[in-house]
Amino acid sequence: MRDGFGLDGVLPGGLAGFRDGTEVPLGVALELVRVMLRDGGAWCRLEAEGAFAVHVGWDQYVYIGSDRPCEQPPARARALGLFAERLDASPYDVESDGHDVQRPGDDDFWDGVRRAVGAGGAGLLEETYVEGASRWHRLGLGTVDTVRAGLAPRARLAVWPGLSSDVGAILGALPSEGLVECVWQEEDGLIRSAVADEEDFPALAQRVSGADAAALLSLDADDRVPLFTAVMPDSDGVLRARWRTEPTPSDRRWAFLTSLHRGDIVTGRVTCIANFGINVDIGGFAALINIPELSWHPIEHPSEVVSLGQEISARILGIDLTRDRVTMSLKALHGDVGTAP
């Protein structure tokens, strides 16, 4: 591996400037292409406002796209003894089916982080600032804003449960075989991580035994599921980062909630009846109708109005993205009893 991935002296900001959205002059862009064509060099995509793109694949093939006729460059390439083949698109173009679930790291997201931290469910943030490179941050109610302020532009985020101070129990939970990632906080406060298999477990245990806190994360795609994810938007609030996180169940709930609007009429099935009201399944999400919103007439119990499994329609009163909550009204669709003839 080349020192600094071959970026030493290429970018004005050094490695810190190697991130999604960095604008570089043409000369630097040409140097970046040369870096990508070296074994062990860095890798990125270069694009100019969607009008021109240079992609260098893992195979070190160069894919050039433009909105202008490009007859001269292929001829020049052939004259140099290179081969050029016309393609409809680069295989490294970002494709979307239009149904991507991608949550921005906006104020609503960070409100949810604070709530999860306060409830004891979250305590660790994984910040992926370039592909294959991550930083870890321990979250507390007093540190969320500080962590947020120090994140790289357009970083990819994953929120995890917190580290455990029972380091012995964490090391005792190492599997008999397979790959795991261990994240731990050392006495100096630094958070480190390492990927290890059964052959590396003894060395890992020795390295982590003196840590203040630790956690194990599976590397199996089915088991490695954070609490929720996001990608940092630009300073104007617009999400322009091209890469995406793998949506979690929480992310999908967020996407569903953002598709709803106050005043919408939705149909669902009653799944729970309690003294305070009922839950209604609307597209896999449990919405709440409090007992005062069930009927214009005074009632003692929701079962006087609805039955378990009944399909009903109701009007959305409110949507709370932070608390994953939707409140609805059944009586709003039936008029005010006081105005009935």
C-alpha positions, -999 to +999 in steps of 0.1 A: +000+000+000+014+034-010+019+059+019-011+082+021-027+061-007-007+082-032-024+114-021+006+131-005+010+165-022-020+160-045-048+176-025-042+210-008-058+197+024-040+163+023-060+133+033-086+155+050-095+169+016-102+135+001-140+133+006-172+134-012-180+168-026-145+182-027-140+206-056-106+204-073-090+221-104-084+202-136-047+197-128-055+181-095-082+159-112-056+146-136-033+138-108-061+119-090-066+098-122-029+089-122-032+080-085-061+057-092-042+039-120-014+029-096-015-003-075-026+005-040-036+040-049-068+059-038-101+055-056-128+080-063-152+093-089-146+126-107-177+145-120-184+180-132-221+190-127-233+158-143-219+170-177-185+151-175-173+122-155-142+101-151-145+068-133-116+044-127-128+010-117-112-015-094-100-032-126-082+001-134-102+006-166-110+042-172-146+051-180-153+086-194-187+101-199-197+134-214-227+152-227-207+164-257-195+145-288-162+127-280-148+114-313-113+129-309-104+113-275-109+077-287-089+084-318-061+099-297-062+068-274-059+045-303-030+065-317-012+059-283-017+022-286-046+021-262-080+006-269-113+025-265-148+010-265-180+029-266-204+021-237-239+033-229-228+041-193-201+036-168-206+004-147-198+027-117-227+050-123-249+053-093-282+036-101-315+041-082-348+024-086-366+054-072-374+036-040-342+042-020-346+048+017-320+074+026-323+094+058-305+127+060-285+136+091-307+166+097-321+182+129-349+155+131-322+127+129-302+143+157-333+148+179-338+110+174-302+103+184-306+124+216-338+106+225-322+071+219-292+081+240-314+094+268-334+061+267-302+041+270-306+025+236-278+042+217-243+051+227-219+047+197-217+064+163-198+050+134-187+077+109-176+065+075-159+095+059-145+076+028-152+041+016-135+016+038-124+042+065-144+048+097-141+068+129-160+059+161-176+083+186-190+076+220-224+093+225-238+109+256-264+135+262-237+161+267-216+151+237-241+147+208-237+183+196-199+181+198-198+149+178-221+163+152-200+194+147-169+174+141-182+150+114-168+151+079-190+166+052-213+141+036-202+114+061-222+081+062-235+075+098-246+044+117-259+046+153-252+016+175-259+006+212-233+018+236-200+002+248-201-020+278-178-014+308-178-051+315-149-058+291-144-093+305-179-103+295-175-088+261-143-108+255-160-139+269-186-135+242-161-139+213-175-167+190-157-200+185-151-190+149-158-163+123-151-127+118-161-100+143-153-063+148-144-052+182-148-016+192-132-004+225-123+028+243-088+030+258-078+046+290-068+078+271-103+081+258-095+071+222-119+047+205-104+020+183-116-009+164-102-041+149-115-069+127-104-103+139-111-141+134-105-170+157-068-170+150-065-134+161-088-136+191-060-142+217-041-111+205-073-091+204-082-101+239-048-091+252-050-058+234-086-050+247-082-064+282-072-030+297-099-010+279-124+011+297-153-002+276-159-024+246-184-040+222-185-067+196-202-062+162-209-090+138-196-087+102-224-109+089-247-087+068-279-102+084-266-096+119-248-063+115-278-040+117-274-006+135-303+011+152-306+037+124-285+053+097-281+086+079-259+106+055-248+141+064-264+168+041-245+198+029-245+230+049-277+242+031-296+211+042-296+194+008-284+158+007-261+156-023-238+126-013-240+099-039-234+069-016-261+053+005-265+034+037-282+001+040-317+009+054-326-005+088-361-012+100-360+022+118-350+039+086-379+023+067-403+035+094-389+070+090-394+068+052-430+056+057-437+084+082-423+111+058-448+099+032-477+107+055-493+142+060-515+157+086-551+156+074-546+124+053-573+098+055-558+063+059-573+028+063-560+002+086-568-027+109-574-025+147-546-045+163-548-035+200-576-022+222-567-007+256-584+016+281-566+047+267-575+040+230-566+017+201-537+009+178-543+007+141-520-011+117-514+013+087-489-002+063-471-021+090-469+009+114-490+011+146-509+044+147-527+056+178-562+067+183-568+080+218-602+074+234-614+110+230-609+107+192-630+076+188-665+091+192-683+123+197-704+104+223-690+098+257-678+062+260-664+041+288-642+018+267-629+017+230-646-017+226-679+002+225-669+016+191-645-008+174-636-045+176-602-063+173-593-069+137-619-044+123-608-024+093-614+013+098-606+047+082-593+076+102-578+111+097-542+118+107-539+144+134-501+145+139-468+129+129-438+128+153-407+117+134-386+118+166-408+095+186-420+074+157-456+082+165-487+089+144-520+100+161-553+098+143-590+106+148-619+083+140-646+108+150-632+134+126-647+115+097-682+114+112-689+151+119-696+168+152-725+152+170-734+186+183-742+198+148-761+168+137-797+174+127 
